[in-house]
Amino acid sequence: MEHDKTVCKLVWDAKVPIYFVLEDSKVLDSSEKISYMTTLPRISYFPLHYEDAIRFFTNFNPDLKKDKVWLEYTSEKQYIKWWYPIGVLYDIIQKDKNSMAPLKLTIRFGEAPDGMISYKNSELQAMFLYSIKEADQLRHAGKVLAKESKETHEALFRSVEKTDFNTFWEIVKNAVSDHGKVSQFLPIRFYVDGTKFVQFQIKGDETLQQILPKVCKQTEQANFRLVCHGIELPLATTADYIATNLIYPDSFAHIVVEKQ
């Protein structure tokens, strides 16, 4: 299946509201409630926007640095997995599904909590490229994008940093295209329990209706809806359509399974 550029561009341009607050220990005047409200691309990653947020907060504390920054979901006191796309985290965490309420996150500094991977610039790019190669392995046994040059891989990541749609799709369209052949399996992940996902072999002609029993128990299926990029997907949607038009830049489609 050839990708629908109009749909892909709409997905690429989508943003979500984020409400950053500074951890109490970094607020110099305890009488002030300092916050930074913004909208961020769904397809992006939080570390790519640390600098903008911290630049704002240095107006209130000039000693802040972006070293050892991590985010916490404010109401749950739960750290954010920075290597997940922003849109995936928003769909998983946001409780009010009937509004575009901002996701409230606390910016914290210092050593990361146990179980969390400490953020380093090089690690985000490495994890991103690993995901790209894994998706290519599923689709084409690693014979397309995984064989591109290091320069091409770096250009792909830069296109995400700059939210450059045209450059990104110029590079990745061959990896998404089936080249006139049926892809082996499709790179789709389902999030049933928070940020834990399930992934299994999926063929292109399978519909979500057929896939759902592999994701949740038969008796529970009527109580769930499937959300990708904030959109509830009809159960008649094919895996091929999803994995061609609704992928994130890491080449995976990320579907959140929500209880109704």
C-alpha positions as CSV (number, residue, x, y, z in Angstrom):
1,M,0.0,0.0,0.0
2,E,1.3,3.5,-0.9
3,H,1.1,6.0,1.9
4,D,-1.5,8.8,1.8
5,K,0.6,11.9,2.0
6,T,-2.3,14.1,3.2
7,V,-3.0,11.8,6.2
8,C,0.7,11.5,7.0
9,K,1.1,15.3,7.0
10,L,-1.9,15.7,9.3
11,V,-0.4,13.2,11.7
12,W,3.0,14.9,11.5
13,D,1.6,18.3,12.2
14,A,-0.6,17.3,15.2
15,K,0.4,18.8,18.6
16,V,-0.6,18.3,22.2
17,P,-0.8,20.9,25.1
18,I,1.9,20.5,27.8
19,Y,2.0,22.3,31.1
20,F,5.5,22.3,32.7
21,V,6.0,23.3,36.3
22,L,9.4,23.7,38.0
23,E,10.2,21.4,41.0
24,D,9.8,23.2,44.3
25,S,13.5,23.0,45.3
26,K,14.4,25.1,42.2
27,V,11.9,27.9,42.8
28,L,13.8,30.8,44.5
29,D,10.6,32.6,45.6
30,S,8.3,30.1,47.2
31,S,5.4,32.5,46.9
32,E,5.6,32.2,43.1
33,K,3.8,29.5,41.1
34,I,5.9,29.2,38.0
35,S,4.6,27.3,35.0
36,Y,5.3,27.1,31.2
37,M,2.5,26.2,28.9
38,T,3.2,25.1,25.3
39,T,2.2,22.8,22.5
40,L,4.6,20.1,21.3
41,P,4.5,17.9,18.2
42,R,3.1,14.5,18.8
43,I,5.8,12.9,16.7
44,S,8.7,14.5,18.7
45,Y,10.4,13.6,22.0
46,F,10.5,15.6,25.2
47,P,14.4,15.9,25.4
48,L,14.3,17.8,22.2
49,H,12.3,20.5,24.0
50,Y,14.1,20.6,27.3
51,E,16.2,23.6,26.3
52,D,13.2,25.8,25.5
53,A,11.5,25.0,28.8
54,I,14.6,25.6,30.9
55,R,15.4,28.8,29.0
56,F,12.0,30.1,30.2
57,F,12.5,29.0,33.8
58,T,16.0,30.6,34.0
59,N,14.1,33.9,34.1
60,F,13.2,32.9,37.6
61,N,16.3,30.9,38.5
62,P,19.4,31.7,36.4
63,D,21.4,28.8,37.8
64,L,19.3,26.1,36.1
65,K,21.1,23.9,33.6
66,K,19.7,21.2,31.3
67,D,22.1,18.6,32.7
68,K,20.4,15.6,34.4
69,V,16.9,16.7,33.6
70,W,13.9,14.4,33.9
71,L,10.2,14.7,33.9
72,E,7.5,13.5,36.3
73,Y,3.8,13.2,35.7
74,T,2.7,15.6,38.4
75,S,-0.5,14.1,39.7
76,E,0.8,10.5,39.8
77,K,4.4,11.3,40.9
78,Q,5.6,8.9,38.1
79,Y,8.6,9.5,35.9
80,I,8.1,10.0,32.1
81,K,9.9,7.6,29.7
82,W,11.7,10.2,27.6
83,W,12.4,7.8,24.8
84,Y,8.7,7.4,24.0
85,P,7.2,9.8,21.4
86,I,5.3,12.7,23.1
87,G,2.0,11.7,21.4
88,V,2.1,8.2,22.7
89,L,2.8,9.4,26.3
90,Y,-0.1,11.9,26.0
91,D,-2.5,9.2,24.9
92,I,-1.4,6.8,27.6
93,I,-1.5,9.3,30.5
94,Q,-4.2,11.8,29.7
95,K,-7.2,10.8,31.7
96,D,-9.8,13.2,30.2
97,K,-10.4,11.6,26.8
98,N,-13.1,14.1,25.9
99,S,-10.9,17.2,25.9
100,M,-7.5,18.5,24.9
101,A,-6.6,19.2,28.5
102,P,-2.8,19.9,28.9
103,L,-0.6,17.2,30.4
104,K,0.9,18.6,33.6
105,L,4.6,17.6,34.0
106,T,7.1,18.6,36.7
107,I,10.7,19.3,35.5
108,R,13.1,17.8,37.9
109,F,16.9,17.9,38.1
110,G,19.5,15.4,39.4
111,E,19.9,11.6,39.3
112,A,17.2,9.7,37.6
113,P,14.9,7.4,39.7
114,D,15.6,3.7,39.9
115,G,14.4,2.0,36.7
116,M,14.7,5.0,34.5
117,I,17.3,5.3,31.8
118,S,19.3,8.5,32.3
119,Y,19.0,10.8,29.4
120,K,22.0,11.6,27.2
121,N,21.9,13.3,23.8
122,S,23.5,10.4,21.9
123,E,21.1,7.8,23.5
124,L,18.0,9.3,22.1
125,Q,19.3,9.1,18.6
126,A,20.7,5.6,19.2
127,M,17.3,4.4,20.5
128,F,15.4,6.1,17.7
129,L,17.6,4.4,15.0
130,Y,17.4,1.1,16.8
131,S,13.6,1.3,16.5
132,I,13.8,2.2,12.8
133,K,16.0,-0.8,12.1
134,E,13.7,-3.1,14.2
135,A,10.7,-2.0,12.1
136,D,12.6,-2.5,8.9
137,Q,13.5,-6.0,10.1
138,L,9.8,-6.8,10.6
139,R,8.8,-5.4,7.2
140,H,11.6,-6.3,4.9
141,A,14.0,-8.5,6.9
142,G,16.3,-5.5,7.3
143,K,16.9,-5.1,3.5
144,V,15.8,-1.5,3.1
145,L,16.3,1.3,5.6
146,A,18.7,-0.7,7.8
147,K,21.1,-0.8,4.9
148,E,21.1,3.0,4.4
149,S,24.3,4.9,5.2
150,K,25.2,6.4,8.6
151,E,24.7,9.9,7.0
152,T,21.2,9.0,5.9
153,H,20.3,7.7,9.4
154,E,21.6,10.9,10.9
155,A,19.6,13.0,8.4
156,L,16.5,11.1,9.4
157,F,17.0,11.9,13.1
158,R,17.7,15.6,12.2
159,S,14.4,15.8,10.3
160,V,12.6,14.7,13.5
161,E,14.6,17.3,15.5
162,K,13.5,20.0,13.1
163,T,10.1,18.5,12.4
164,D,10.9,18.5,8.7
165,F,8.2,16.4,7.1
166,N,9.4,16.6,3.5
167,T,13.0,15.4,4.3
168,F,11.7,12.7,6.6
169,W,9.3,11.2,4.1
170,E,11.8,11.5,1.3
171,I,14.1,9.2,3.2
172,V,11.6,6.8,4.8
173,K,9.0,6.3,2.1
174,N,10.9,3.3,0.7
175,A,10.9,1.6,4.0
176,V,7.1,2.1,4.4
177,S,6.3,1.1,0.8
178,D,5.7,-2.6,0.2
179,H,7.6,-2.3,-3.1
180,G,4.9,-4.3,-4.8
181,K,5.3,-7.2,-2.4
182,V,3.6,-8.1,0.8
183,S,5.5,-7.0,3.9
184,Q,6.5,-9.8,6.2
185,F,5.0,-8.4,9.3
186,L,3.9,-4.9,10.4
187,P,5.5,-2.8,13.2
188,I,2.5,-2.1,15.5
189,R,2.6,-1.9,19.3
190,F,-0.4,-2.0,21.6
191,Y,-0.3,-0.4,25.1
192,V,-2.7,-2.1,27.4
193,D,-1.2,-1.4,30.8
194,G,0.4,2.0,31.0
195,T,3.7,2.2,29.1
196,K,4.0,-1.6,28.8
197,F,3.3,-2.7,25.3
198,V,2.6,-6.0,23.5
199,Q,3.9,-6.7,20.0
200,F,3.4,-9.7,17.9
201,Q,3.5,-10.8,14.2
202,I,0.8,-8.9,12.3
203,K,-0.1,-9.4,8.6
204,G,-1.2,-6.4,6.5
205,D,-4.7,-7.7,5.6
206,E,-5.7,-8.3,9.2
207,T,-8.2,-5.8,10.7
208,L,-8.2,-4.5,14.2
209,Q,-11.3,-6.6,14.8
210,Q,-9.2,-9.7,14.0
211,I,-6.2,-8.5,15.9
212,L,-8.1,-7.5,19.1
213,P,-8.4,-11.0,20.6
214,K,-4.6,-11.3,20.6
215,V,-4.4,-8.0,22.6
216,C,-7.1,-8.5,25.3
217,K,-9.5,-11.3,26.5
218,Q,-12.5,-12.1,24.4
219,T,-14.9,-11.2,27.2
220,E,-13.4,-7.7,27.6
221,Q,-13.2,-6.6,23.9
222,A,-16.4,-4.7,23.9
223,N,-15.2,-2.5,26.7
224,F,-12.1,-1.2,24.9
225,R,-11.4,1.4,22.2
226,L,-8.2,1.7,20.2
227,V,-6.5,5.1,20.0
228,C,-3.6,6.2,17.8
229,H,-2.5,9.8,17.5
230,G,-5.5,10.7,19.7
231,I,-7.9,9.2,17.2
232,E,-10.2,6.3,17.9
233,L,-9.7,3.7,15.2
234,P,-12.6,1.8,13.6
235,L,-12.2,-1.9,14.1
236,A,-12.5,-2.4,10.3
237,T,-9.2,-0.6,9.9
238,T,-6.5,-2.8,8.3
239,A,-3.0,-3.2,9.8
240,D,-1.6,-2.2,6.4
241,Y,-3.3,1.1,6.5
242,I,-2.2,1.8,10.1
243,A,1.4,0.8,9.5
244,T,1.6,2.9,6.3
245,N,-0.2,6.1,7.3
246,L,-0.3,6.3,11.1
247,I,3.3,5.4,12.1
248,Y,5.5,7.7,14.3
249,P,8.9,8.7,13.0
250,D,10.4,5.6,14.8
251,S,8.5,3.6,12.1
252,F,6.1,2.0,14.6
253,A,2.4,2.6,14.9
254,H,1.6,3.0,18.6
255,I,-2.0,2.1,19.6
256,V,-3.3,2.7,23.1
257,V,-6.0,0.3,24.3
258,E,-8.4,2.3,26.5
259,K,-11.1,1.0,28.8
260,Q,-14.4,2.7,28.1
